[in-house]
Amino acid sequence: MLANVRRLRRYLQTNGARRTAAAIWSRLRRLAYLQERVIVIVGELDSIVVPWREADLRLVDLRAEHLPELAELNRRRGRPEVDARFARYVADGFHGFVAYGDDQLVGYYWWVDRDGPTLFPDLRKRWLGIELGEGDVYGSDFFLLDEHRGRGVADDFLYRVERSLHERGYSRLWGYVASDNRPARWIYSTRGYVPMWTVKRSRLLMIQRTSREPS
């Protein structure tokens, strides 16, 4: 409880009363009502698309020592509540990458394979319908700061992630993208990802419904 109060106070100091009130209202709405449509995608790591431009990024395996820098990045993007989830990810043995630009942490990407000590939350709930097989890896939470997007930087970031995973012996990279996120859908399509199926999920209070259809 005290930790939540401290996070709320930090968010208020950083973002002001109006933005804080809007964030609280948005979270309350998500708790009571949810409706989303996501597209499950998969990319072949044996045929990685080389980006048209190489960005000035440095990719590093995500470790526990990166958590303070990730917390600072989350505060900059107005999402300090994500810190606790990332700490759990590290404690649970999930893998990830962090991207540096000009010696500043500017992005991250989480990933797991089927041999992890525990299932990633998305896969544990099984609403996505993804079952990892041999050579499969699942990627999640791809993020890059707004000021570092454009000019092919996100494309190069994903390329470096894919290349690193392929070098570790993986052949397919699974993930999902929100159906209304056109920029993300575009970049994944240009990188050769194929839509597999669409998942519709809705929740009203405690009643949840999930359906799946071909893409």
NORLIN-V210416 format. One record per backbone hydrogen bond with DSSP energy under -1.0 kcal/mol. NH is the residue of the N-H (numbers start at 1). CO is the residue of the C=O. If there is no record, write none. Layout:
# NORLIN-V210416
[[NH | CO] [NH | CO]]
This chain:
# NORLIN-V210416
[[5 | 1] [6 | 2] [7 | 3] [8 | 4] [9 | 5] [10 | 6] [11 | 7] [12 | 8] [13 | 9] [14 | 10] [15 | 11] [16 | 12] [20 | 16] [21 | 17] [22 | 18] [23 | 19] [24 | 20] [25 | 21] [26 | 22] [27 | 23] [28 | 24] [29 | 25] [30 | 26] [31 | 27] [32 | 28] [33 | 29] [34 | 203] [36 | 201] [38 | 199] [39 | 177] [40 | 197] [41 | 175] [42 | 194] [43 | 173] [45 | 171] [57 | 55] [58 | 100] [60 | 98] [62 | 96] [66 | 63] [67 | 64] [70 | 66] [71 | 67] [72 | 68] [73 | 69] [74 | 70] [75 | 71] [76 | 72] [77 | 73] [78 | 75] [79 | 74] [82 | 79] [83 | 80] [86 | 82] [87 | 83] [88 | 84] [89 | 85] [90 | 86] [91 | 87] [92 | 88] [93 | 90] [94 | 89] [95 | 111] [97 | 109] [98 | 60] [99 | 107] [100 | 58] [101 | 104] [104 | 101] [106 | 99] [107 | 99] [108 | 143] [109 | 97] [110 | 140] [111 | 95] [112 | 138] [116 | 113] [124 | 120] [125 | 121] [136 | 133] [137 | 172] [138 | 112] [139 | 174] [140 | 110] [143 | 108] [145 | 106] [148 | 145] [149 | 146] [153 | 150] [156 | 152] [157 | 153] [158 | 154] [159 | 155] [160 | 156] [161 | 157] [162 | 158] [163 | 159] [164 | 160] [165 | 161] [166 | 162] [167 | 163] [169 | 166] [170 | 165] [171 | 135] [172 | 135] [173 | 43] [174 | 137] [175 | 41] [177 | 39] [179 | 37] [181 | 178] [182 | 180] [185 | 181] [186 | 182] [187 | 183] [188 | 184] [189 | 185] [190 | 186] [191 | 187] [192 | 189] [193 | 188] [194 | 42] [196 | 40] [198 | 213] [199 | 38] [200 | 211] [201 | 36] [202 | 209] [203 | 34] [204 | 207] [205 | 32] [207 | 204] [209 | 202] [211 | 200] [213 | 198] [215 | 196]]
